[in-house]
Amino acid sequence: MGSHTILPGTSPGNWIVTGVRAHSNPDDHIGDFDPILAGLGVLPSSCVVTTRAGDVYGQDFGASCVFLGIPYAAPPTGNLRWKPPQPAPAWAPAVFNATVAPLTCSTVEDCLKLNIWIPKSSSSTAMPVILWLHTGAFVAASANFAGNNGRNLAEQYGVI
């Protein structure tokens, strides 16, 4: 079995490989494709964490990383509406893209999501965690507002 290097600039994400061309010489690219179906996760070199639900990659801000829109419970829609939260489904073996802010609760029901900032200098030792519940009475605010951004706290005080 061989491998190829993923070229710099390849977009991070979950890619599906549907065929390969078997060859023993790296310069030999002739012949038919052998049908296969495989998943390939392309991750950035930093800002990747492993959770029970699967791997997550976020945005790199140099001194900190942010992971946006991580689901902490199943979407409260259909028969789950107005019920206690249920566990979020795992996304493994896929890698969760946490680089895009989730929609606000005033526009979608599926809004049980976390935005998490961590300092890049974090080590394996325990770190303080601040949990911020934004205001807004479910109609006028969002965890995505600039005032709710935890980047400065992560970078300046080493907290999550």
Residue pairs with C-beta under 8 A, 6 or more apart in sequence:
2 24
2 26
6 42
10 42
11 42
12 42
12 43
12 44
12 57
12 95
12 97
12 99
13 41
13 42
13 95
13 97
14 39
14 40
14 41
14 42
14 94
14 95
15 39
15 40
15 41
15 42
16 37
16 38
16 39
16 40
17 36
17 37
17 38
17 39
17 40
18 35
18 36
18 37
19 33
19 34
19 35
19 36
20 33
20 34
20 36
21 29
21 30
21 31
21 32
21 33
21 34
22 31
22 34
23 29
23 30
23 31
39 93
39 94
41 55
41 93
41 94
41 95
43 55
43 57
43 95
44 57
44 60
46 60
46 65
46 120
47 57
47 58
47 59
47 60
47 65
47 66
47 67
48 55
48 56
48 57
48 58
48 95
49 55
49 56
49 57
49 58
49 67
49 118
50 56
51 70
52 90
53 71
53 88
53 89
53 90
53 91
53 92
53 96
54 90
54 91
54 92
54 93
54 94
54 95
54 96
55 92
55 95
55 96
56 67
56 70
56 95
56 96
56 98
57 67
57 95
57 96
57 97
57 98
57 99
58 65
58 66
58 67
58 68
58 98
58 99
58 116
59 65
59 66
59 68
59 99
60 120
61 151
61 155
62 120
63 119
63 120
63 121
63 154
63 155
64 117
64 118
64 119
64 120
64 151
64 154
64 155
65 117
65 118
65 120
66 98
66 115
66 116
66 117
66 118
66 150
66 151
67 98
67 114
67 115
67 116
67 117
67 118
68 98
68 99
68 100
68 101
68 102
68 113
68 115
68 144
69 98
69 100
69 101
69 102
69 113
69 114
69 115
70 96
70 98
70 113
70 114
70 115
70 116
71 88
71 112
71 113
71 114
72 85
72 88
72 112
72 113
72 114
73 85
73 86
73 87
73 88
73 112
74 80
74 85
74 86
74 87
74 88
74 89
74 112
75 109
75 110
75 112
76 82
76 83
76 85
76 109
76 110
76 112
77 109
77 110
80 86
81 109
85 112
88 112
101 115
101 144
102 111
102 113
102 115
102 143
102 144
103 110
103 111
104 111
104 142
104 144
105 111
105 138
105 142
106 138
106 139
106 140
106 142
113 143
114 143
115 143
115 144
115 148
115 150
116 150
116 160
117 149
117 150
117 151
117 153
117 154
117 160
118 127
118 154
118 160
119 127
119 154
119 155
119 158
119 159
119 160
121 158
122 158
122 160
127 158
127 159
127 160
128 158
128 159
128 160
129 159
129 160
130 150
130 153
130 159
130 160
132 143
132 148
132 150
134 141
134 142
134 143
134 145
134 148
135 141
136 142
141 148
142 148
153 159
154 160
